[in-house]
Amino acid sequence: QVQLVESGGGLVQPGGSLRLSCAASGTFPSINIMSWYRQKPEMQREFVAQIAMGDGTFYADFVKGRFTISRDNAKNTVYLQIDSLKPEDTAVYYCKLVDVRLAREYWGQGTQVTVSS
């Protein structure tokens, strides 16, 4: 089992930045993909970005250079740097880990990001 805990969310003004973290604990799979999703109020959860073990990254089209995903394999942690925040970025941000070998996925509990003046 893997447990994921997100942190770093909060209230930020438009144009500001945040760095979200997702720390994994438990039996960490050796081959995995970690990703971020977000869910806006009354909307479906949507993909934001993912990063593989070899640091290969993939982003949703709406990211447009404002989001950067990275990982620290020594700490089993993935990060999401969000710059130039907009009110439409307001959402609960979730971390997901996919165990590629066992085809299992794990989710964190989410961290709230609110962008407002």
C-alpha positions as CSV (number, residue, x, y, z in Angstrom):
1,Q,0.0,0.0,0.0
2,V,1.0,3.6,-0.7
3,Q,-0.1,6.6,1.2
4,L,0.0,10.1,-0.5
5,V,-0.2,13.3,1.4
6,E,-0.4,16.6,-0.4
7,S,0.5,20.0,1.1
8,G,1.3,23.5,0.1
9,G,-2.2,24.8,-0.9
10,G,-3.7,27.9,0.4
11,L,-5.1,31.3,-0.5
12,V,-3.0,33.4,-2.9
13,Q,-3.6,36.5,-4.9
14,P,-3.8,36.5,-8.7
15,G,-0.4,36.6,-10.2
16,G,1.2,34.8,-7.2
17,S,2.9,31.4,-7.0
18,L,2.5,28.2,-5.0
19,R,4.5,25.1,-4.7
20,L,2.5,22.0,-4.0
21,S,4.1,18.9,-2.6
22,C,3.0,15.2,-2.5
23,A,4.9,12.9,-0.2
24,A,4.5,9.1,-0.6
25,S,5.0,6.6,2.1
26,G,4.5,2.9,2.4
27,T,5.6,0.3,-0.1
28,F,6.8,2.6,-2.8
29,P,6.7,1.0,-6.3
30,S,10.0,0.9,-8.1
31,I,8.4,1.7,-11.5
32,N,5.8,4.5,-11.2
33,I,4.3,7.6,-12.7
34,M,3.3,10.4,-10.4
35,S,0.8,13.0,-11.5
36,W,-1.3,16.0,-10.5
37,Y,-5.0,16.5,-11.1
38,R,-7.4,19.2,-10.0
39,Q,-11.1,19.4,-9.4
40,K,-12.9,22.7,-9.6
41,P,-16.3,23.2,-7.8
42,E,-19.0,21.2,-9.5
43,M,-16.7,20.0,-12.2
44,Q,-15.0,16.7,-13.0
45,R,-11.4,16.1,-11.9
46,E,-9.0,17.0,-14.7
47,F,-5.4,16.0,-15.5
48,V,-2.8,18.6,-14.9
49,A,0.7,17.1,-15.3
50,Q,2.6,13.8,-14.9
51,I,6.2,12.8,-14.4
52,A,7.8,9.4,-14.9
53,M,10.7,7.8,-13.1
54,G,13.1,9.0,-15.8
55,D,11.8,12.6,-15.3
56,G,9.8,12.6,-18.6
57,T,7.0,15.0,-18.2
58,F,3.6,15.6,-19.9
59,Y,1.3,18.5,-19.3
60,A,-2.3,19.4,-20.0
61,D,-2.8,22.0,-22.8
62,F,-4.2,24.6,-20.4
63,V,-0.9,24.7,-18.4
64,K,0.8,26.9,-21.0
65,G,4.1,27.1,-19.2
66,R,2.7,28.2,-15.9
67,F,3.0,24.8,-14.2
68,T,6.1,22.8,-13.6
69,I,6.1,19.3,-12.2
70,S,9.2,17.8,-10.7
71,R,10.1,14.9,-8.4
72,D,12.7,14.0,-5.8
73,N,13.1,10.2,-5.9
74,A,15.2,10.1,-2.8
75,K,12.2,11.6,-0.9
76,N,9.4,9.9,-2.9
77,T,8.0,13.3,-3.4
78,V,6.5,15.1,-6.4
79,Y,6.1,18.8,-6.7
80,L,3.9,21.1,-8.7
81,Q,5.1,24.7,-9.1
82,I,2.3,27.0,-10.2
83,D,3.2,30.5,-11.3
84,S,1.1,33.4,-12.5
85,L,-1.9,32.0,-10.7
86,K,-5.4,32.9,-12.0
87,P,-8.8,32.8,-10.3
88,E,-9.7,29.9,-12.6
89,D,-6.9,27.9,-11.1
90,T,-9.0,27.7,-7.9
91,A,-9.5,24.0,-7.2
92,V,-8.6,21.0,-5.1
93,Y,-5.3,19.6,-6.3
94,Y,-4.8,15.9,-6.1
95,C,-1.7,13.8,-6.4
96,K,-1.9,10.3,-8.0
97,L,0.7,7.6,-8.1
98,V,0.5,4.7,-10.6
99,D,2.2,1.5,-9.9
100,V,3.1,0.5,-13.5
101,R,4.0,-3.1,-12.7
102,L,0.9,-3.9,-10.7
103,A,-1.4,-1.5,-12.6
104,R,-2.6,0.1,-9.4
105,E,-3.2,3.7,-8.6
106,Y,-3.3,5.6,-5.4
107,W,-4.7,9.1,-4.7
108,G,-4.0,11.7,-2.0
109,Q,-6.7,13.5,-0.1
110,G,-6.1,16.8,-2.0
111,T,-5.0,20.3,-1.1
112,Q,-7.2,23.4,-1.7
113,V,-5.8,26.2,-3.8
114,T,-7.8,29.4,-3.8
115,V,-6.8,32.3,-6.0
116,S,-8.6,35.5,-5.0
117,S,-7.9,39.1,-4.3
